[in-house]
Amino acid sequence: MQKVITLIFFFLTLLVSASAGIYQAQKFPLGVDNTQRCLRCHGMHNFTYVDSSKTLVNLTVDSTIFFSSVHGKLQCQSCHPGITEYPHNLLAAGKTTCASECHATKEGKPYDHKTVYETFLHSVHGKSLTGKDPDAPTCLTCHGGSAHVVQPVKKVMKVDEKMALCVSCHSNREMMVKHKVDPNAVSSYERSFHWKAIHYGYDKTAVCENCHTSHSVLPPENPYSTVNTANLEKTCGQTNCHPGAKMNFAMSNANHLEFMVEKKPVLRYEEKFFYVLTDGTLMMLAVGIVLDVQRKFGWIFLIKRLFVWLDRKTDQLGNMIVKVLKFIKKVLVD
């Protein structure tokens, strides 16, 4: 009974102290080179909590993936400078974005993503960073979904994987119509030689980012867009693409031929003419083969030979069935 009273008194004391602001958790400074200390908790599986909106937030960081990522050599405070002690003061931590200053260096010089961030911010996808369009991709949409798993894109991703990133959104017809983007961009690209090269395993061909860039995607009517009429020759003539390409080549719009056909009715009629020409040629070829066979052998003669062959094969099959039945009768009955 005395123990029960003691426990009740202890909990009441804690409750009163906390409500009066007397009881405070002891703070532990994290210090520098803190990644391993952070991973003692954040490296645990299912390290989660429920936030004020009753949403389950997962704070687990896979250490194996993190150390193999492009951020693996950084300390946690390089991106989370507000976290300096434990328990964490989340209000002082602030919100870290790809535009935030960090303590990382590249070749001995301070490094950040500000330039790329600003470029992306002014692109057609940048509305995601301002919160104006929740459907638009963010940095992490294409870079792994988390800052802890970002891989070096040029070294890791294959052309079909890069293509798949763009297709994941642009093949969503409902979303494209909603945002007034041509919903046939993917289907028209899949009729191009570039996509066919990817489809059959060639890994040195143009995907979306080669023409539209990765971070500075702009509408064609924008004079700074890489697919603007004035810039197409330069875009197609890149060193690794079609060096020396002239405007006539660039304006062929071979990657999205359907768009060109829609704009110029004469091309639509030309396309139909070649369909008729191709199909008609194949049909005439087939008729020629049939007539040539008729002239050399005659259809009646060929049909007779076919029936003779079938009759012979039928007799052989019948004889085989009789032998099999006799064998079964001998084994099971006799």
FENPE-V142256 format. One record per residue. N is the residue number from 1. RES is the residue in three letters. SS is DSSP state (a for helix, b for strand, c for the rest). PSI is psi in radians with two decimals (999 if undefined). Layout:
n & res & ss & psi
N & RES & SS & PSI
N & RES & SS & PSI
This chain:
n & res & ss & psi
1 & MET & c & -0.69
2 & GLN & a & -0.65
3 & LYS & a & -0.71
4 & VAL & a & -0.77
5 & ILE & a & -0.71
6 & THR & a & -0.79
7 & LEU & a & -0.74
8 & ILE & a & -0.76
9 & PHE & a & -0.69
10 & PHE & a & -0.84
11 & PHE & a & -0.64
12 & LEU & a & -0.67
13 & THR & a & -0.77
14 & LEU & a & -0.75
15 & LEU & a & -0.80
16 & VAL & a & -0.71
17 & SER & a & -0.74
18 & ALA & a & -0.75
19 & SER & a & -0.48
20 & ALA & c & -0.08
21 & GLY & c & 0.25
22 & ILE & c & -0.71
23 & TYR & c & 2.17
24 & GLN & c & 2.43
25 & ALA & c & 2.51
26 & GLN & c & 2.34
27 & LYS & c & 2.42
28 & PHE & b & 2.04
29 & PRO & b & 2.44
30 & LEU & c & -0.53
31 & GLY & c & -2.97
32 & VAL & c & 2.96
33 & ASP & c & 0.95
34 & ASN & c & 0.03
35 & THR & a & -0.82
36 & GLN & a & -0.61
37 & ARG & a & -0.68
38 & CYS & a & -0.66
39 & LEU & a & -0.20
40 & ARG & a & -0.61
41 & CYS & a & -0.89
42 & HIS & a & -0.23
43 & GLY & c & -0.13
44 & MET & c & 2.51
45 & HIS & c & 2.49
46 & ASN & c & 0.70
47 & PHE & c & 1.63
48 & THR & b & 2.90
49 & TYR & b & 2.85
50 & VAL & b & 2.10
51 & ASP & c & -3.06
52 & SER & c & -0.39
53 & SER & c & 0.25
54 & LYS & c & 0.44
55 & THR & c & 2.36
56 & LEU & b & 2.08
57 & VAL & b & 2.19
58 & ASN & b & 2.12
59 & LEU & c & 0.25
60 & THR & c & 2.37
61 & VAL & c & 2.10
62 & ASP & c & 1.90
63 & SER & a & -0.63
64 & THR & a & -0.81
65 & ILE & a & -0.71
66 & PHE & a & -0.81
67 & PHE & a & -0.32
68 & SER & a & -0.07
69 & SER & c & 3.01
70 & VAL & c & -0.33
71 & HIS & c & 0.05
72 & GLY & c & -0.42
73 & LYS & c & -0.10
74 & LEU & c & 2.71
75 & GLN & c & 2.73
76 & CYS & a & -0.68
77 & GLN & a & -0.17
78 & SER & a & -0.58
79 & CYS & a & -0.28
80 & HIS & c & 1.10
81 & PRO & c & -0.37
82 & GLY & c & -0.27
83 & ILE & c & 1.73
84 & THR & c & -0.14
85 & GLU & b & 2.92
86 & TYR & b & 2.34
87 & PRO & c & 2.67
88 & HIS & c & 2.48
89 & ASN & c & 1.60
90 & LEU & a & -0.48
91 & LEU & a & -0.60
92 & ALA & a & -0.27
93 & ALA & a & -0.61
94 & GLY & c & 3.12
95 & LYS & c & 2.10
96 & THR & c & 2.28
97 & THR & c & 3.08
98 & CYS & c & -0.25
99 & ALA & c & -0.13
100 & SER & c & 2.58
101 & GLU & c & 2.50
102 & CYS & c & 3.04
103 & HIS & c & 0.28
104 & ALA & c & 2.68
105 & THR & b & 2.65
106 & LYS & b & 2.08
107 & GLU & c & 0.68
108 & GLY & c & 0.02
109 & LYS & b & 2.59
110 & PRO & b & 2.45
111 & TYR & c & 2.41
112 & ASP & c & 3.11
113 & HIS & c & 0.31
114 & LYS & a & -0.77
115 & THR & a & -0.84
116 & VAL & a & -0.69
117 & TYR & a & -0.80
118 & GLU & a & -0.70
119 & THR & a & -0.82
120 & PHE & a & -0.64
121 & LEU & a & -0.61
122 & HIS & c & 0.10
123 & SER & c & 3.08
124 & VAL & c & -0.35
125 & HIS & c & -0.16
126 & GLY & c & -0.20
127 & LYS & a & -0.34
128 & SER & a & -0.56
129 & LEU & a & -0.43
130 & THR & a & -0.10
131 & GLY & c & 0.14
132 & LYS & c & -0.40
133 & ASP & c & 1.77
134 & PRO & c & -0.29
135 & ASP & c & -0.36
136 & ALA & c & 2.58
137 & PRO & c & 2.58
138 & THR & c & -3.12
139 & CYS & a & -0.77
140 & LEU & a & -0.26
141 & THR & a & -0.69
142 & CYS & a & -0.23
143 & HIS & c & 0.56
144 & GLY & c & -0.17
145 & GLY & c & -0.22
146 & SER & c & 2.54
147 & ALA & c & -0.31
148 & HIS & c & -0.13
149 & VAL & c & 0.18
150 & VAL & c & 2.18
151 & GLN & c & 2.69
152 & PRO & c & 1.86
153 & VAL & a & -0.86
154 & LYS & a & -0.45
155 & LYS & a & -0.43
156 & VAL & a & -0.84
157 & MET & c & 2.40
158 & LYS & c & 2.91
159 & VAL & a & -0.65
160 & ASP & a & -0.52
161 & GLU & a & -0.68
162 & LYS & a & -0.73
163 & MET & a & -0.70
164 & ALA & a & -0.56
165 & LEU & a & -0.78
166 & CYS & a & -0.69
167 & VAL & a & -0.55
168 & SER & a & -0.52
169 & CYS & a & -0.80
170 & HIS & a & -0.18
171 & SER & c & -0.10
172 & ASN & c & 1.67
173 & ARG & a & -0.74
174 & GLU & a & -0.75
175 & MET & a & -0.71
176 & MET & a & -0.73
177 & VAL & a & -0.71
178 & LYS & a & -0.67
179 & HIS & c & 0.25
180 & LYS & c & 0.75
181 & VAL & c & 2.43
182 & ASP & c & 2.06
183 & PRO & c & -0.12
184 & ASN & c & 0.19
185 & ALA & a & -0.76
186 & VAL & a & -0.82
187 & SER & a & -0.64
188 & SER & a & -0.65
189 & TYR & a & -0.62
190 & GLU & c & -0.11
191 & ARG & c & -0.03
192 & SER & c & 2.87
193 & PHE & a & -0.53
194 & HIS & a & -0.82
195 & TRP & a & -0.67
196 & LYS & a & -0.61
197 & ALA & a & -0.74
198 & ILE & a & -0.75
199 & HIS & a & -0.61
200 & TYR & c & 0.28
201 & GLY & c & 0.05
202 & TYR & c & 2.25
203 & ASP & c & 0.24
204 & LYS & c & 0.98
205 & THR & c & 2.92
206 & ALA & c & 2.32
207 & VAL & c & -3.04
208 & CYS & a & -0.83
209 & GLU & a & -0.40
210 & ASN & a & -0.53
211 & CYS & a & -0.65
212 & HIS & a & -0.08
213 & THR & c & 2.96
214 & SER & c & -0.74
215 & HIS & c & -0.33
216 & SER & c & 0.89
217 & VAL & c & 2.04
218 & LEU & c & 2.67
219 & PRO & c & 2.62
220 & PRO & c & -0.53
221 & GLU & c & -0.23
222 & ASN & c & 2.21
223 & PRO & c & -0.32
224 & TYR & c & -0.07
225 & SER & c & 2.46
226 & THR & c & -0.27
227 & VAL & c & 0.22
228 & ASN & c & 2.57
229 & THR & a & -0.69
230 & ALA & a & -0.34
231 & ASN & a & -0.03
232 & LEU & a & -0.70
233 & GLU & a & -0.74
234 & LYS & a & -0.70
235 & THR & a & -0.82
236 & CYS & a & -0.49
237 & GLY & c & 0.29
238 & GLN & c & 2.69
239 & THR & c & -0.74
240 & ASN & c & 0.10
241 & CYS & c & -1.66
242 & HIS & c & 1.27
243 & PRO & c & 2.36
244 & GLY & c & 0.06
245 & ALA & c & 2.37
246 & LYS & c & 3.09
247 & MET & a & -0.67
248 & ASN & a & -0.69
249 & PHE & a & -0.80
250 & ALA & a & -0.62
251 & MET & c & -0.01
252 & SER & c & -0.38
253 & ASN & c & 0.73
254 & ALA & a & -0.46
255 & ASN & a & -0.50
256 & HIS & a & 1.10
257 & LEU & a & -0.55
258 & GLU & a & -0.63
259 & PHE & a & -0.73
260 & MET & a & -0.69
261 & VAL & a & -0.68
262 & GLU & a & -0.60
263 & LYS & a & -0.51
264 & LYS & c & 1.79
265 & PRO & a & -0.56
266 & VAL & a & -0.58
267 & LEU & a & -0.57
268 & ARG & a & -0.76
269 & TYR & a & -0.65
270 & GLU & a & -0.71
271 & GLU & a & -0.79
272 & LYS & a & -0.66
273 & PHE & a & -0.74
274 & PHE & a & -0.53
275 & TYR & a & -0.83
276 & VAL & a & -0.74
277 & LEU & a & -0.79
278 & THR & a & -0.87
279 & ASP & a & -0.70
280 & GLY & a & -0.68
281 & THR & a & -0.76
282 & LEU & a & -0.69
283 & MET & a & -0.75
284 & MET & a & -0.62
285 & LEU & a & -0.75
286 & ALA & a & -0.75
287 & VAL & a & -0.69
288 & GLY & a & -0.70
289 & ILE & a & -0.76
290 & VAL & a & -0.79
291 & LEU & a & -0.62
292 & ASP & a & -0.71
293 & VAL & a & -0.74
294 & GLN & a & -0.72
295 & ARG & a & -0.66
296 & LYS & a & -0.70
297 & PHE & c & -0.57
298 & GLY & c & 2.35
299 & TRP & a & -0.62
300 & ILE & a & -0.76
301 & PHE & a & -0.77
302 & LEU & a & -0.71
303 & ILE & a & -0.71
304 & LYS & a & -0.78
305 & ARG & a & -0.64
306 & LEU & a & -0.78
307 & PHE & a & -0.68
308 & VAL & a & -0.75
309 & TRP & a & -0.75
310 & LEU & a & -0.69
311 & ASP & a & -0.73
312 & ARG & a & -0.76
313 & LYS & a & -0.62
314 & THR & a & -0.75
315 & ASP & a & -0.76
316 & GLN & a & -0.71
317 & LEU & a & -0.72
318 & GLY & a & -0.78
319 & ASN & a & -0.68
320 & MET & a & -0.73
321 & ILE & a & -0.73
322 & VAL & a & -0.77
323 & LYS & a & -0.70
324 & VAL & a & -0.75
325 & LEU & a & -0.69
326 & LYS & a & -0.71
327 & PHE & a & -0.75
328 & ILE & a & -0.72
329 & LYS & a & -0.68
330 & LYS & a & -0.68
331 & VAL & a & -0.74
332 & LEU & a & -0.51
333 & VAL & c & -0.98
334 & ASP & c & 999
